[in-house]
Amino acid sequence: MKDITDGSGNTRRTDETLVAECLGGRQGAFTELMDRYEDSLFRLAYYWTGNREDAQDLCQDCFIHLYHVLAKYDPNHRFGIWMYRVCTNNCINWLKRHRRRPPAMSLSSLLGEEVDIPDTVLLPEQEMLVAEDRRAVLKAVQELPPVYRMPIILRYLEEFSYKEIARVLDISVKNVEIRIHRAKAMLQKSLRNGTHRVEI
């Protein structure tokens, strides 16, 4: 993939170019590459751990692991997809090492700087109801088994297509559809007894 030149004549290196430069020994190439994905990786880690400190540690682990396996990257495939696959495995291994489910995200954390929630003009009562619904859904997502949690996170929080999710998880698109369908059923069951106005 060729580098991109913007209207000002500045050239933006593609991910593939930066990977090649990093493998070629250019200092700063990996840092520049990770700067592009730092927010996405942290968000992924945060949704898995539910804790800012743990998410920072997990994100750092992902960076280190990515650096050591960078030579395995195939430039014929999109770097972001490959990166998510590597980091997904890191997240699963992190859960195994800690032998616990990630805690539910607190409302203060959810509305704080860790997660970017777009501003919406609502009445105070509406804001409270929306916040309660959001907290309930995120708690339900974090209680899903990892095999079902990741497809939901990638689909609805990262807005990946089914095809992209299939590449990240190294499964078929049909398998992605099945896992998301089952995950939705689990979420519906988890939320059924509440008063939450949530469409799954």
ROVEXTOR-908909 format. One record per residue (C-alpha): residue in three letters; x, y negated, z negated. Coordinates in steps of 0.25 Angstrom, whole numbers, plus 5000, padded with zeros to 4 digits. Each point is the difference from the previous one (the first is absolute). Layout:
  type    xx    yy    zz
   Ala     X     Y     Z
...
//
This chain:
  type    xx    yy    zz
   Met  5000  5000  5000
   Lys  5006  4986  5004
   Asp  5002  4989  4991
   Ile  4989  4989  5000
   Thr  5003  4986  5003
   Asp  4990  4989  4995
   Gly  4996  4987  5006
   Ser  5011  4993  4993
   Gly  5011  5009  5007
   Asn  5003  5007  4987
   Thr  5002  5015  5001
   Arg  4993  5009  4990
   Arg  5007  5014  4999
   Thr  4991  5012  5001
   Asp  5000  5010  4989
   Glu  5007  5010  5009
   Thr  5011  4990  5003
   Leu  5002  4997  4985
   Val  5001  5015  4998
   Ala  5010  5002  5010
   Glu  5008  4988  4995
   Cys  5000  5005  4986
   Leu  5005  5014  5005
   Gly  5010  4992  5007
   Gly  5005  4994  4988
   Arg  4995  4986  5000
   Gln  4999  4994  4987
   Gly  4986  4995  4996
   Ala  4992  5007  5011
   Phe  4994  5010  4990
   Thr  4997  4988  4991
   Glu  4993  4993  5011
   Leu  4992  5012  5004
   Met  4995  5003  4986
   Asp  4996  4985  4998
   Arg  4990  5002  5011
   Tyr  4994  5012  4992
   Glu  5002  4996  4986
   Asp  4986  4996  4997
   Ser  4994  5012  5007
   Leu  5009  5009  4992
   Phe  4997  4994  4987
   Arg  4985  5000  5002
   Leu  5001  5015  5004
   Ala  5008  5003  4987
   Tyr  4991  4991  4992
   Tyr  4987  5008  5004
   Trp  5007  5013  4997
   Thr  5005  4996  4986
   Gly  4991  4989  4996
   Asn  5011  4993  4992
   Arg  5009  4989  5005
   Glu  5013  5005  4993
   Asp  4998  5014  5005
   Ala  4996  4995  5014
   Gln  5013  4991  5001
   Asp  5008  5013  4996
   Leu  4993  5008  5010
   Cys  5002  4990  5011
   Gln  5015  4999  4997
   Asp  5001  5015  5001
   Cys  4993  5000  5013
   Phe  5010  4989  5005
   Ile  5012  5009  4996
   His  4994  5013  5006
   Leu  4997  4993  5013
   Tyr  5014  4995  5001
   His  5006  5014  4998
   Val  4990  5006  5010
   Leu  5000  4989  5010
   Ala  5009  5008  5010
   Lys  4988  5010  5001
   Tyr  4991  4989  5006
   Asp  4996  5003  5014
   Pro  4999  4986  5008
   Asn  4990  5006  5009
   His  4990  4999  4989
   Arg  4995  4988  4993
   Phe  5009  4997  4988
   Gly  4989  4995  4991
   Ile  4993  5014  5001
   Trp  5012  5008  4997
   Met  5003  4991  4988
   Tyr  4987  5002  4994
   Arg  5001  5015  5002
   Val  5014  4999  4992
   Cys  4994  4992  4989
   Thr  4987  5008  4999
   Asn  5009  5012  4997
   Asn  5007  4991  4990
   Cys  4987  4996  4993
   Ile  4996  5015  4999
   Asn  5013  5004  4994
   Trp  4999  4989  4990
   Leu  4987  5005  4995
   Lys  5005  5014  4999
   Arg  5012  4995  4992
   His  4992  4992  4990
   Arg  4989  5011  5000
   Arg  4989  4990  4998
   Arg  4989  4994  5008
   Pro  5002  4985  5002
   Pro  4992  4991  4990
   Ala  4988  4992  5005
   Met  5003  4986  5004
   Ser  4996  4990  4990
   Leu  4991  4989  5004
   Ser  5011  4990  4997
   Ser  5010  5007  5008
   Leu  4991  5001  5012
   Leu  4997  4986  5000
   Gly  5014  4996  4997
   Glu  5012  4998  5009
   Glu  5003  5014  5002
   Val  4988  5002  5010
   Asp  4996  4989  5010
   Ile  4985  4998  4999
   Pro  4994  4990  5010
   Asp  4992  4989  4993
   Thr  4985  5001  5002
   Val  4990  4989  4996
   Leu  4990  5007  4990
   Leu  4992  4997  4989
   Pro  5006  5004  4986
   Glu  4990  5011  4998
   Gln  5003  5005  5014
   Glu  5015  4999  4998
   Met  4999  5009  4987
   Leu  4992  5010  5008
   Val  5009  5001  5011
   Ala  5012  5001  4991
   Glu  4993  5011  4993
   Asp  4998  5008  5013
   Arg  5014  4998  5004
   Arg  5006  5005  4987
   Ala  4990  5012  5001
   Val  5004  5003  5014
   Leu  5015  4999  4998
   Lys  4999  5008  4987
   Ala  4993  5011  5008
   Val  5010  5000  5011
   Gln  5012  5001  4991
   Glu  4993  5012  4994
   Leu  4999  5007  5013
   Pro  5010  5012  5002
   Pro  5012  4995  5008
   Val  4997  5008  5013
   Tyr  4987  4991  5001
   Arg  5005  4987  4993
   Met  5010  4997  5011
   Pro  4991  5001  5012
   Ile  4990  4990  4993
   Ile  5011  4991  4996
   Leu  5006  4999  5014
   Arg  4986  4999  5007
   Tyr  4993  4990  4991
   Leu  5011  4992  4993
   Glu  5011  5000  5011
   Glu  4990  5001  5011
   Phe  5007  5011  5008
   Ser  4993  5007  5011
   Tyr  4997  5015  4999
   Lys  5011  5003  5010
   Glu  5010  4992  4992
   Ile  4996  5007  4987
   Ala  5002  5013  5007
   Arg  5014  4996  5004
   Val  5004  4996  4986
   Leu  4995  5012  4993
   Asp  5004  5009  5011
   Ile  4986  5007  5002
   Ser  4990  5000  5011
   Val  4990  4989  5002
   Lys  4989  5010  4998
   Asn  5006  5003  4986
   Val  5001  4985  4997
   Glu  4985  4999  5003
   Ile  4997  5012  4991
   Arg  5008  4994  4988
   Ile  4994  4987  5001
   His  4986  5006  5001
   Arg  5003  5008  4987
   Ala  5006  4988  4993
   Lys  4988  4992  5003
   Ala  4991  5011  4994
   Met  5009  5000  4988
   Leu  4999  4985  4998
   Gln  4985  5001  5002
   Lys  4999  5010  4989
   Ser  5009  4992  4991
   Leu  4992  4988  5002
   Arg  4986  5006  5001
   Asn  4997  4999  4985
   Gly  5003  4985  4999
   Thr  4993  4987  5005
   His  5010  4996  5010
   Arg  4996  4995  5013
   Val  5011  5006  5008
   Glu  4998  5006  5014
   Ile  5010  5011  5002
//
